[in-house]
Amino acid sequence: MSYSPTRARKAIIRQLLGPNPTPEQLDHLKHVMAARNAMRKDKCGHFVYYIRNHDLIKIGTTGNLNSRLRSLPWQTLELLEVGDEYEERERHNQFHHLRVQGEWFHAEPELLNYITRQRTQLAAQQHQWFPEQPPLPWHKGDQLPTSKALQARYVKNYLTSTLEKLSTPTL
């Protein structure tokens, strides 16, 4: 039998999680693998960011969040996810009909609802996996610091510390 990446991946999942993994276990494994892949690329990881400037949202990716945010016009850091160019391209395809130009999209309800759902999901996962940590800065109205540089640093430090904890998962 020849090598198949799909069969190999399924065999690894069965070995780690057993023959009938739950959706929660598969979702957790997906996030752990994304975090590990991000850490392999860069010690701090790569992030897909959603920044808002008036009625537009930029969906981009970076391995150096502080530098990237300093170089862009923005008012609000809407969301930060572990991810690379692949995840960024998925979001661009998902919201292609809202594209203004390049990586800028109209801040329409569909995109804003996606951001809200992701925030809620991240907060729930964070609380489940790391109950001792304070909530994400956008959870239940918590406010980020007023300085954009401090906002970026706070979120990046939070996600980086979370990535480090995820690098040794217990399933």
C-alpha positions as semicolon CSV with decimal commas, in nm:
position;residue;x (nm);y (nm);z (nm)
1;M;0,000;0,000;0,000
2;S;0,143;0,339;-0,098
3;Y;0,183;0,630;0,142
4;S;-0,118;0,858;0,178
5;P;-0,103;1,174;0,394
6;T;-0,474;1,139;0,469
7;R;-0,441;0,778;0,589
8;A;-0,132;0,867;0,791
9;R;-0,313;1,158;0,957
10;K;-0,615;0,938;1,039
11;A;-0,387;0,669;1,185
12;I;-0,216;0,924;1,409
13;I;-0,553;1,058;1,526
14;R;-0,675;0,704;1,605
15;Q;-0,353;0,635;1,795
16;L;-0,386;0,957;1,999
17;L;-0,761;0,969;2,054
18;G;-0,886;0,615;1,998
19;P;-1,113;0,480;1,725
20;N;-1,409;0,716;1,785
21;P;-1,285;1,063;1,887
22;T;-1,544;1,318;1,995
23;P;-1,585;1,644;1,801
24;E;-1,441;1,827;2,104
25;Q;-1,129;1,609;2,101
26;L;-1,084;1,664;1,727
27;D;-1,132;2,039;1,767
28;H;-0,880;2,049;2,052
29;L;-0,630;1,849;1,845
30;K;-0,679;2,087;1,551
31;H;-0,598;2,388;1,771
32;V;-0,299;2,214;1,928
33;M;-0,159;2,128;1,584
34;A;-0,217;2,483;1,459
35;A;-0,036;2,617;1,764
36;R;0,255;2,377;1,716
37;N;0,281;2,465;1,347
38;A;0,282;2,834;1,433
39;M;0,554;2,781;1,693
40;R;0,767;2,590;1,443
41;K;0,755;2,881;1,202
42;D;0,849;3,141;1,458
43;K;0,909;3,136;1,832
44;C;0,628;3,386;1,879
45;G;0,406;3,216;1,622
46;H;0,214;3,359;1,331
47;F;-0,117;3,532;1,371
48;V;-0,411;3,623;1,152
49;Y;-0,519;3,969;1,263
50;Y;-0,841;4,160;1,206
51;I;-0,796;4,533;1,247
52;R;-1,063;4,794;1,197
53;N;-1,021;5,140;1,051
54;H;-1,358;5,317;1,034
55;D;-1,591;5,099;0,820
56;L;-1,317;4,868;0,690
57;I;-1,153;4,559;0,836
58;K;-0,813;4,434;0,727
59;I;-0,754;4,060;0,747
60;G;-0,381;3,997;0,740
61;T;-0,112;3,771;0,878
62;T;0,219;3,837;1,046
63;G;0,495;3,678;1,248
64;N;0,586;4,015;1,400
65;L;0,264;4,162;1,530
66;N;0,403;4,474;1,698
67;S;0,595;4,582;1,389
68;R;0,304;4,507;1,158
69;L;0,051;4,703;1,362
70;R;0,286;5,002;1,384
71;S;0,299;5,014;1,003
72;L;-0,079;5,013;0,944
73;P;-0,362;5,262;0,998
74;W;-0,608;5,116;1,248
75;Q;-0,843;5,206;1,530
76;T;-0,934;4,871;1,687
77;L;-0,774;4,529;1,704
78;E;-1,090;4,323;1,650
79;L;-0,950;3,970;1,666
80;L;-0,623;3,782;1,671
81;E;-0,608;3,411;1,583
82;V;-0,321;3,166;1,564
83;G;-0,267;3,107;1,194
84;D;-0,059;3,164;0,886
85;E;-0,109;3,249;0,519
86;Y;-0,329;2,943;0,473
87;E;-0,583;3,053;0,735
88;E;-0,563;3,411;0,607
89;R;-0,642;3,292;0,253
90;E;-0,937;3,090;0,387
91;R;-1,082;3,405;0,547
92;H;-1,020;3,609;0,230
93;N;-1,209;3,345;0,028
94;Q;-1,487;3,327;0,285
95;F;-1,547;3,704;0,271
96;H;-1,444;3,769;-0,092
97;H;-1,779;3,936;-0,166
98;L;-1,700;4,202;0,100
99;R;-1,352;4,282;-0,037
100;V;-1,281;4,648;-0,107
101;Q;-0,920;4,615;-0,217
102;G;-0,635;4,382;-0,128
103;E;-0,681;4,268;0,232
104;W;-0,943;4,531;0,323
105;F;-1,307;4,427;0,361
106;H;-1,632;4,610;0,436
107;A;-1,727;4,579;0,804
108;E;-2,061;4,419;0,719
109;P;-2,270;4,213;0,964
110;E;-2,149;3,881;0,817
111;L;-1,783;3,960;0,894
112;L;-1,863;4,126;1,227
113;N;-2,069;3,822;1,332
114;Y;-1,780;3,592;1,240
115;I;-1,547;3,800;1,459
116;T;-1,795;3,789;1,748
117;R;-1,835;3,410;1,717
118;Q;-1,458;3,360;1,713
119;R;-1,416;3,582;2,021
120;T;-1,681;3,382;2,204
121;Q;-1,526;3,050;2,101
122;L;-1,176;3,163;2,201
123;A;-1,303;3,282;2,539
124;A;-1,482;2,952;2,604
125;Q;-1,179;2,744;2,503
126;Q;-0,948;2,964;2,704
127;H;-1,170;2,925;3,012
128;Q;-1,194;2,547;2,961
129;W;-0,822;2,487;2,906
130;F;-0,676;2,760;3,129
131;P;-0,931;2,853;3,397
132;E;-0,663;3,022;3,609
133;Q;-0,588;3,285;3,344
134;P;-0,781;3,611;3,320
135;P;-1,031;3,631;3,033
136;L;-0,933;3,748;2,689
137;P;-0,942;4,127;2,666
138;W;-1,256;4,140;2,453
139;H;-1,456;3,895;2,664
140;K;-1,775;4,038;2,822
141;G;-1,682;4,399;2,762
142;D;-1,336;4,392;2,918
143;Q;-1,139;4,682;2,781
144;L;-0,794;4,676;2,630
145;P;-0,544;4,944;2,733
146;T;-0,599;5,271;2,546
147;S;-0,258;5,276;2,374
148;K;-0,252;5,081;2,047
149;A;0,099;4,956;2,120
150;L;-0,010;4,830;2,463
151;Q;-0,318;4,664;2,309
152;A;-0,107;4,477;2,057
153;R;0,152;4,378;2,318
154;Y;-0,117;4,258;2,562
155;V;-0,292;4,036;2,309
156;K;0,032;3,905;2,160
157;N;0,174;3,820;2,503
158;Y;-0,148;3,647;2,601
159;L;-0,160;3,434;2,285
160;T;0,212;3,358;2,298
161;S;0,183;3,230;2,655
162;T;-0,120;3,024;2,552
163;L;0,078;2,875;2,261
164;E;0,357;2,773;2,496
165;K;0,109;2,592;2,721
166;L;-0,051;2,421;2,421
167;S;0,283;2,290;2,298
168;T;0,260;2,005;2,550
169;P;-0,104;1,893;2,524
170;T;-0,269;1,630;2,735
171;L;-0,546;1,452;2,547
